[in-house]
Every structure is written in C-alpha cells, then in structure tokens.
Amino acid sequence: MHEGDHVHNDHNDDVGISIPHRDGKIKVEGYGVILRLTGKKAADVERLKAMLKEIVTEIARDCIEGGAMAIGHVKSHLKTPSGYVKADIVQLKQGAYAEGNVGKSERSGTLIINSIVLGLDKDRIAETTLEGTQKVLKKYSFSASIEVENQDFQLDSNENSNKKIEK
C-alpha cells in the first residue's frame, strides 16, 4: 500500500467499509446518554445481559443500515442496587459481549450508553441510539427517562497531528 491508497471492502459482509487511508477525511462522531430505567417486572442477571446485548446490537445494526462506514464501539453499562451489567459491540459479525454480577432480579437502574460511529452525523447517532434503546426496552417491559445527554465528541483525522478530540 502506498500513501493515498484507499482501503476498500467489496464483500459487504459486515459494514461495506470504504475508509480513506491518509489524504482523506475520516470523521468519527459519538453520542452518550444516561437513562433512568424502570421495569414493570424484575429481571434477573441473564435477562438483563440479554437486554443489553440486544440494545447495543440494535444500535450498531441501525447505524450501519443508516449509512455508517463502521462502528467504533457501542457500549452500555447498567448499574442496579445489587450490581452491574455491561455489554458492548464493535462488529456485527462478531456479535455483542455481556457480563454482570447483579445479585438479584432488578426493576430499576441507571443505564449509560456510548455510541462511537464512523460516517454518521451526531444527530443521526443520537436518534439511532435512543430509538434502538427504546425499542428493546419496550420488548423487555422497561421504560426510560433521560438524565444526561452528551453529543460533544468528535474525532477528526484530517488534522496533521495524530488525533484530535474536541469537546
């Protein structure tokens, strides 16, 4: 590969990715949200892990289907009175990973979600994150209210320095 060459994946297997090598502009945007969850019924650790895996997968899939070039990561962390559950995904093909130590079935908690995506604007990432989360929460009989939102993440590789993060 030479300077100015482009990496291209024609297989369209996971992300249909086309990323400029050095002379192009790669823009990575992100969205973070803290949600207060309330469930109609309590869920044990396995159900909570399944729910979070489904949330991060739904967000990643919707971002790719919405035109994203790649997923940096989609991460979630649920803090409950008896422990935590977390899940993340970086590639649809590899699937999501979840772990947790919630000691009893829970009906409430604080859920943090961070979505970092290549090739979508931050408003679309926010919309996709919230819609995907809401869809899955409803399926699991949970509702959510937003406590904090953050869209002030940007990574722009068009700068001469290695990487620049602006807030």
C-alpha positions in Angstrom: 0.0 0.0 0.0 1.2 3.5 -0.8 0.4 6.8 0.7 -3.0 7.9 -0.7 -4.2 4.4 -1.3 -7.7 3.5 0.0 -8.7 0.5 2.0 -11.9 -0.9 0.5 -14.1 -3.9 1.3 -16.3 -5.0 -1.6 -17.6 -8.0 0.4 -20.4 -6.0 2.1 -20.2 -8.8 4.7 -20.4 -6.6 7.8 -20.1 -3.0 7.2 -19.4 -2.4 3.5 -16.5 -0.2 4.6 -14.5 2.3 2.5 -12.0 4.3 4.6 -9.6 6.8 3.2 -6.0 6.0 4.0 -4.1 9.2 4.7 -5.2 12.0 2.5 -8.9 11.7 3.0 -11.1 12.8 5.9 -12.3 10.3 8.4 -14.9 11.7 10.8 -15.9 9.9 13.9 -18.8 11.1 15.9 -20.3 10.0 19.2 -23.2 10.2 21.5 -23.6 9.4 25.1 -26.7 9.2 27.3 -27.5 8.3 30.9 -31.0 6.9 31.3 -33.0 6.1 34.4 -34.7 2.7 33.9 -37.9 1.3 35.5 -39.3 -2.1 34.7 -42.8 -3.4 35.0 -41.3 -6.6 36.4 -38.0 -7.6 37.8 -35.3 -9.1 35.6 -32.5 -11.4 36.6 -28.9 -11.0 35.5 -29.3 -13.3 32.5 -32.3 -11.4 31.2 -30.5 -8.0 31.8 -27.4 -9.3 29.9 -29.6 -10.4 27.0 -31.4 -7.0 27.0 -28.1 -5.0 27.0 -26.7 -7.2 24.2 -29.8 -6.7 22.2 -29.6 -2.9 22.8 -26.0 -2.5 21.6 -26.6 -4.8 18.6 -29.8 -2.9 17.6 -27.9 0.4 17.7 -24.9 -0.9 15.7 -27.2 -2.6 13.1 -29.3 0.6 12.7 -26.2 2.8 12.3 -24.8 0.5 9.6 -28.1 0.3 7.8 -28.4 4.1 8.1 -25.1 4.6 6.2 -22.3 4.4 8.8 -19.0 3.2 7.5 -18.0 1.4 10.7 -18.8 1.1 14.4 -16.1 2.4 16.7 -18.0 0.8 19.6 -21.4 0.8 21.2 -21.1 0.2 25.0 -23.7 0.0 27.7 -23.4 -0.2 31.5 -26.4 -0.8 33.8 -25.9 0.0 37.5 -28.5 -1.5 39.7 -28.9 -1.7 43.6 -27.4 -5.2 43.6 -24.7 -4.9 41.0 -23.9 -4.1 37.3 -24.4 -5.5 33.8 -22.4 -4.2 30.8 -22.4 -5.0 27.1 -20.5 -3.9 24.1 -20.2 -4.5 20.4 -17.6 -3.3 17.8 -18.6 -5.5 14.8 -21.9 -7.0 14.0 -20.3 -10.2 12.6 -18.6 -10.9 15.9 -21.7 -10.1 18.0 -22.1 -8.4 21.4 -20.4 -9.4 24.6 -22.1 -9.0 28.1 -21.1 -9.7 31.7 -22.6 -8.8 35.0 -22.8 -9.5 38.7 -26.4 -8.4 39.6 -27.2 -10.4 42.7 -31.0 -10.5 42.4 -33.7 -9.6 40.0 -34.0 -5.9 39.5 -36.7 -3.4 38.3 -34.6 -0.3 38.2 -31.2 1.1 37.5 -29.1 3.7 35.7 -28.1 2.8 32.1 -25.2 4.6 30.4 -24.8 4.1 26.6 -22.0 5.4 24.4 -22.1 5.1 20.7 -19.0 5.9 18.6 -19.6 5.7 14.8 -17.7 6.4 11.6 -19.6 8.1 8.9 -22.9 9.4 10.5 -23.5 12.8 11.9 -24.0 13.1 15.7 -27.7 13.9 15.4 -28.3 10.7 13.5 -26.2 8.7 16.0 -28.3 10.2 18.9 -31.6 9.4 17.2 -30.5 5.9 16.3 -29.2 5.2 19.8 -32.4 6.4 21.5 -34.7 4.7 19.1 -32.9 1.4 19.2 -32.7 1.5 23.0 -36.4 2.4 23.3 -37.4 -0.5 21.0 -35.5 -3.1 23.0 -36.5 -1.7 26.4 -40.2 -1.9 25.5 -39.7 -5.5 24.4 -38.3 -6.3 27.9 -41.1 -4.2 29.7 -38.7 -1.4 30.8 -39.2 2.3 30.3 -36.5 5.0 30.5 -36.1 8.7 31.1 -33.1 10.7 30.0 -30.9 12.1 32.9 -28.0 13.4 30.8 -27.1 13.6 27.1 -23.7 14.3 25.5 -23.0 14.9 21.8 -19.8 16.9 22.2 -17.5 14.1 21.0 -15.6 14.4 17.6 -12.5 12.8 16.3 -11.3 14.3 13.1 -8.3 12.7 11.3 -7.9 15.4 8.7 -5.6 17.3 11.1 -1.9 17.0 10.7 -1.5 15.8 14.3 -2.2 12.1 15.1 -5.7 12.6 16.6 -7.6 15.5 17.9 -10.5 15.2 20.2 -12.7 18.3 20.5 -15.2 19.0 23.3 
